Amino acid sequence: MRFFPLLALLMGFFPALAQEPGKHELAPCGTPPGLDPFLLEYLAYPEQFVEERSSDTLKLGVQIHLLARDNGTGRFSPGQLLDAFCRLNLDFADTRIRLYFKNEWNLINNTGWYQHQTIPQGIDMMLTNNVEGALNSYFAANVAGNCGYNLPYAGVAMSHGCSGPNDHTWAHEVGHNLSLPHPFIGWEGKVYSFANPTPDTLTYDYTYFHDTIDTQIPAPLDTALVEYVDGSNCAIAADLICDTKPDYLSYRWDCDNQGKSLVQQKDPTGATFFSDGTLFMSYSFDKCANRFSDEQITIMRAALLNKKPDWLTDEQPQGDIEGTPTLLAPIGGQLSPTVGTVLQWSSVPNATRYVVQMSRFSNFSIRELDVVTSDTTWALGNLVANQNYYWRVRPFNDWYVCTTLSPSATFKSAVVVSTSAPDAEGWRCYPTLLTAGQPLTMETPVGWLHHSVQCSVYDAMGRMVWQSNQLVGSDRTLLHLPSASWAAGTYRLVVLHEGGVKTVPLVVAR
Ligand SMILES: [Zn+2]
């Protein structure tokens, strides 16, 4: 089990993504056409790549990079990433390749990369940020006008607009990364027409890919044979993979309820057929695609085992997660201070991290908080007074993200400001207006670190109602008072330390 340093990713406030291009405005894929050298190696001597234990799950590490503008806005939210990663693993379930978050997510603020117009900008982004030993995946608002693309030897770029919970572009691009071509290779950028005779060969059209890719990869013009319906040339035509049938459609296309294209095509011999839209590597609509072919699966596994073994781990996966956390405080419309309110929830078995969302809208359409933490508490910043707030929590770990958000809880921020400036030594305690279950935050001078203090609370009659010895472990200590069992009224906190005594009045509200 790896140790996670305190992870607190402030993802910031993000407005609706309406200004970003939707998937129907984007080119499906910007991966340049071509046959991966490993694919050619594999197909020449497939017997050299037979797996001894092909039923083993291959555990593939993924490095996530989340782009935002220079000012930190616009980033793909934690929940969106978890939904996309859940879908990716569902799409790969039949391959016996399981993908996991290898490292912490890399947050990058760079407007130029966040909405890059050209592939060379994406190359620059990847060469600058790639991490060794993992499949690097980048999420940005615009990835050169595509839903996604894969750069050989670099990584995968994904647009936010094509990374929804039911989209398969990520699976498609990871397929490219693991040596798979399009089944319609050669037709990229060309329009098939049933009315014209179908040619026997096609030349890969690199210029379609934003006319700059061929300056990056000095590839010679390659020629592809057009695949026949009868399978007679399947091993030397198109993608060279025989269990992916002919497909000449290089634009986004719709399918019937069998997953077949609505467009009828004709091979060079005159035989007619419909394309197979169930393949992730085709350009069919997301609703049509649900699989890799058996041969595609064998090739991807061989590519991983032979060319990218350092992306694989023998590490034991973290366990699956069931259920959601119970929200502990503040809940039930409780009145909470505008300063010092701490969200608290129960831990969930196997969860190592939590997404925490808070909004002033019950539908969470605009979120004031959308963060990831490894704790089961989150100390809020200043709240707007006299407002309803809603919050909820989603558990996950590096291996299991197909989880859901908890039901939301609500609280109301108080009208009263219940804090004061630190005293001359730098000590203060807040909020002084307490609601049931809310901890107090005590800020302490540097000299108190690693020393014990005795904290006591007295009621208005001078009776001690609580006492606890606390070790000061940082400049902020949370004091968990059993205030839920106290009557409303005034109290006094007394903190005894080596140098003397600090006191502050408290008000318990109901
Ligand atoms: Zn593609």
Boltz pocket constraint, residues with backbone or C-beta under 6 A from the ligand:
constraints:
  - pocket:
      binder: B
      contacts: [[A, 28], [A, 29], [A, 30], [A, 31], [A, 172], [A, 176], [A, 182], [A, 281]]
      max_distance: 6.0
